[in-house]
């Protein structure tokens, strides 16, 4: 399965909020093997969204690059075959 350029984020640290530099992304919940189904989320015109699986609160920050996050530990890089 190709992941293309869609950034992936997780909340293994259990922080209250994650700032990200993308409005379209995938949430995986926690790092494998404790991840949930990798869900595609799209904020649309909004600047925040809550993952329906893990309730992580994501907030768009236009000052961050597309694949970046605050905290940086929330970035997930999928292993490609």
C-alpha positions as CSV (number, residue, x, y, z in Angstrom):
1,X,0.0,0.0,0.0
2,X,1.5,3.3,-1.0
3,X,1.4,6.1,1.6
4,X,2.3,8.9,-0.8
5,X,3.0,12.2,0.8
6,X,0.3,12.0,3.5
7,X,2.0,12.7,6.9
8,X,1.3,10.2,9.7
9,X,1.1,11.2,13.4
10,X,0.7,9.3,16.7
11,X,0.1,10.2,20.3
12,X,2.1,7.5,22.2
13,X,3.1,10.1,24.7
14,X,-0.5,10.9,25.6
15,X,-0.2,14.7,25.2
16,X,-3.4,16.8,25.4
17,X,-2.9,18.4,22.0
18,X,-0.6,18.0,19.0
19,X,0.1,20.9,16.6
20,X,0.7,19.8,13.0
21,X,1.6,21.5,9.8
22,X,-0.9,19.7,7.7
23,X,-4.7,19.7,7.4
24,X,-4.8,16.2,5.7
25,X,-3.0,13.4,7.5
26,X,-3.3,10.0,9.0
27,X,-3.6,9.3,12.7
28,X,-2.3,5.9,13.9
29,X,-3.1,6.3,17.6
30,X,0.1,4.9,19.2
31,X,3.2,3.4,17.9
32,X,2.9,-0.2,16.6
33,X,2.0,-2.7,17.9
34,X,-0.4,-0.6,19.9
35,X,-1.7,1.4,17.0
36,X,-5.4,1.7,15.9
37,X,-6.5,1.5,12.3
38,X,-4.7,4.2,10.4
39,X,-7.4,6.7,9.7
40,X,-7.2,9.5,7.1
41,X,-8.4,12.8,8.7
42,X,-9.1,16.1,6.8
43,X,-9.7,19.3,8.7
44,X,-11.2,21.0,5.7
45,X,-11.8,24.7,6.5
46,X,-11.4,24.1,10.3
47,X,-8.1,24.4,12.1
48,X,-8.5,21.5,14.5
49,X,-9.9,17.9,14.5
50,X,-10.3,15.1,17.1
51,X,-9.4,11.6,16.0
52,X,-12.6,9.4,16.3
53,X,-10.5,6.4,17.5
54,X,-8.1,7.8,20.1
55,X,-9.5,11.2,20.8
56,X,-6.2,12.9,20.0
57,X,-6.8,16.7,19.5
58,X,-4.9,17.9,16.4
59,X,-4.5,21.6,15.8
60,X,-3.2,23.1,12.5
61,X,-0.2,25.4,12.8
62,X,0.6,27.2,9.6
63,X,4.2,27.9,10.9
64,X,5.0,24.2,10.8
65,X,6.1,22.3,7.7
66,X,3.6,19.8,6.3
67,X,5.1,16.7,7.9
68,X,6.2,18.4,11.1
69,X,4.6,18.4,14.6
70,X,4.8,19.9,18.0
71,X,5.9,17.8,19.8
72,X,8.3,16.3,17.3
73,X,7.9,12.8,18.9
74,X,4.3,12.7,17.3
75,X,5.7,12.2,13.8
76,X,5.5,8.7,12.5
77,X,7.4,7.5,9.4
78,X,5.8,4.4,7.9
79,X,8.1,1.5,6.9
80,X,7.7,1.0,3.1
81,X,8.4,-2.4,1.6
